[in-house]
Amino acid sequence: MGSINNMTLIERLTGRDNFASWKFAVKTYLEHEDLWECVSGTDEVNPKKDIKAKSKIILLVDPINYVHVQDASSAKEVWEKLCKAFDDSGLTRRVGLLRDLITTTLENCQSIEEYVNKIMTTAHKLRNIGFKVDDEWLGTLLLAGLPDEYKPMIMAIESSGVAITADSIKSKLLQEVKNRDPSVFFVNKSNNNKQLSKQNKQTKGPRSYSCNNHGHIAKHCKVKNNKKQIDNSFVGVFSAINNNSSGWYVDTGAGMHMTMNKDWIYDEIQPPIKTIRVANNKELRVESCGKVNIHVKNKNGSTNSIQVKNVLYVPELSTNLLSVSNIINNKGNIKFDSKGCYLYNKDNVEVAMATLVNNMYKLNVVSVQAFSSTINDDFYLWHQRLGHLNYNDMKKLKDHTDGVKIPQNSELTCVSCIEGKQARSPFPCEGSRANQLLEIIHSDICGPMEVNSLGNARYFLTFTDDFSRKVCVFTIKSKSECLDKFKEYKSYAENKLDTKIKTLRTDNGTEYLNKNFTNYLKLHGINHQTSTPYTPQQNGLSERMNRTLLEKARCMLINANLQKSLWAEAIRTAAYITNRTPTRALNYKTPEEVWSGRKPNLSHMRIFGCEAMMHIPKEKLKKWDSKSYTIPVTLSDTEKQQQQQVSSNSLSESSDCSMDMSTHTAVETCDDSDEEYVPEQSIGTPLTSNITLRPRNRPNPTVEPKSYLCMANVPQTYEDALSSEDSELWIKSIKKELKAHEDNGTWELVKKPDNVRLLDCKWVFRVKNEENGPRYKSRLCAKGFAQKRGIDYTETFSPTVRYDSIRLLLSIVAEKRMAIMQFDIKTVFLHGELQEEIYMKPPEGLDVENNMACKLIKSLYGLKQAPRCWNAKFNSVLNKYGFLNSHADKCVYKSTVLENEKCFPYREAVGSLMFAAIVTRPDIMFAVSTVSRFLNSHDQSHWNAVKKIFKYLKGTLSFGLCFRSNENNTLESYSDADYANDPVTRRSTTGYVFMKNGAAITWNSQRQTTVALSTTEAEFMASCSATKEAL
């Protein structure tokens, strides 16, 4: 009877969802009935027991699943068929369960019990199918699925230092549910609310899913219709306590601060919400909102007053609550431990402490805060009431108002006033100005920039004269160049003005405050003034100058639509313009006029980015070539009477250029590494010369040529090339590239295969500036970024030569007085042979049928494996000529026959000596064993050692083994070890010999296989080898 009752408690097997729990329950039940051996046993079982076990298992299966076990003849077969049908532990099952586990949140569940049960059940299912679920990870996952109002509780768990486990978090969450008493924030019994009592009486009729009350449906629910005025965030986790009107409790479940005392509120404002909802879905009315002062005890026993803002007045509460989430949102902090919790302000200073009393955190307050408007309040209270009025005005209040009695405090220290009103000491609008040129020089560094300039500069350095406000700009690659640039500026400025720099004013950067810079300033008698830390206002002239230059340069680049890598040229232009425009600091004179005594002439200025006609030297022209071409100006630098142009990230100069000042042309970024780079000018402001140049007479000049930086256009797509002005040249270049691929056999045209993804390709165009004029170059590149590992490629690594190897080879060449030969291989990547089968779309410009594709035979630019294929091809060719890779650097090759191997037969000599050493000459065994270690890496010194062994043998030809009958016929053994005698590996050498009848019968000298840590260990290893030989 008991067995049948137990069976009824087991849930029937319905499918995969409950198979794991069903399997565990049935196994336990069969073990209880002593029938489990019928399922798990391998030996024959009692037929009666087997029938009984079979019937019990089948009766615990849902009838819909009988089809799986109808043909089973034994209990074991029934069990195996059920496991095969429902025990799904495959990847799909694991992925599904894991997805359910990590997507489960409390918001998707009806209750926290359902949430915990769902996660624990899913984790149990994962463990049953062999998926390891870490206990700490599961506990963290339980916390991760909680909504935002549980953040204070999570923070409390973190502060407690308790190890996170699934069981501890589960217990904590379930305890939270248990603590949610319906009387949380509970209603004061002295205040009867008729509306609430009426709601409590209604227990019949339909239930509303908005407020969970009976008597109406959600459509007519007042809570739903008024939810904009109800704050739903106050989920009660605070245990019901006795009525306590003076105490304050720290509550992790409250969304805002709340009090039940109207007298404590001051500076009242309109409450942000009308009602709050507690744990049992009851609503409490919020009547007011304002500030409250709480007097708390500190650790040292002193009293401190803290101001709490936005406190709700809820008359039906039974105590006063401080919201943890509200404190944290206002940049405060709370830490919990076993004794209580500690409240910190935004500066991480402890301001209050709460003691753990009956599992509740009660604030340590001094007394009841009764802040009614009376004349007996103290000075500090009125200071807060009057909006933190200053001390002097507080003293004057008693003579000009009534109802206020303020004691005569000599001092007042208010932390809130310090935090809210403290300001830095005011800086003067302008410090002492210099009275002459170079009296004070301001300097600062700006950077690093987000992109390098064309000369790879990352910073710019400014030197500004305080008297004239003239700025000089240097572009530098690193801050370590600061001293060199200062020396350059010092030489220029002092030679120009015939006076000395007296003071240098900088910040506290290490580029200025280092030994070399300091010693240089002392050597030349220059006073170094530095600003106070975190006070850039003291070096405001340089700070403002950097901002001015950046803003001007940024505007010019944006207006001309130029690339960011031209920031250095823009900064120089900005400095040039700044020095030649009036400034209020000089009574609207220009820095250049104050500096040089001459008014600047700006007639040469042009728009940054306007187009220019660049003259082509006659040395580069043919009879009918055009004498100029159009390029955009990007830099104005007048006083050098020369022209600079930029094209594809390169700079060049010309002395003849005419401008069209009304147009701009954009410059595209180019990443081709083989373009020429011209270094930038170091100093941005041109160093003007006093030499007057005689102007040349030109017939009918369009615009007076000055110094400009220009840029040419390069097409970005095949369509751009065909539609450009130089389309004929580009078409010729494209045909040349396609002909090269055809001659090289890069691909073969085949019909487009089915179910194969075709790789795309694109044309890349460049203009190379050569001695004979520009050369138009086209290159076909595959879009290798679309390749997939394992399908289109497997390995991509290709070695590159180390610069150490190059320098070593150059040093050997210099030592041996050898000649260096170098060569270049054009289109190197097209020589590599592909191992993978890759199909590519026909390139633009190749006339083929629509259903054709290019099957790549050789590698192509852009393929991920192209460098590796080329390296393999190059390596195979060199191997044919007898060159092998170096072990140290795979890109260094050497001849297979080394010079030292041609000099002497080292291996043959050692082999001959080894025969003598193991047959009749044990005395040379150690020496021969030593030289045999260098068969593959020997030199002249090793050959000399071998010759010495031969000399020894020549002088001892009569030595040998002599056995005597009258000697001791006992077998004797001797062993020894030479500790750490190998200088390379520090391994020891074992030696042993066995003697009988006066001569050696076996011996050995061999380096030990491991490193001995002491002489004793080495001796033991030698003795062990001898013992094995004896056995």
PyMOL commands that set and color helices and strands:
alter all, ss='L'
color gray80, all
select helices_A, chain A and resi 2-8+16-32+37-40+47-59+63-68+75-86+91-103+106-108+112-128+135-144+148-160+166-179+194-201+218-220+222-225+227-229+262-264+324-329+379-385+391-400+415-421+479-497+515-523+536-560+564-578+584-586+591-596+618-620+718-723+727-744+784-786+803-816+828-830+866-880+900-902+906-919+922-934+940-955+1015-1030
alter helices_A, ss='H'
color red, helices_A
select strands_A, chain A and resi 230-231+248-251+257-259+266-269+275-277+283-285+288-297+303-313+320-323+333-336+340-344+350-357+360-363+440-446+459-465+471-476+503-506+527-530+610-615+628-636+643-646+651-654+657-664+708-710+747-751+761-770+773-782+839-840+852-856+883-885+893-895+972-978+989-996+999-1007
alter strands_A, ss='S'
color yellow, strands_A
deselect
rebuild
show_as cartoon
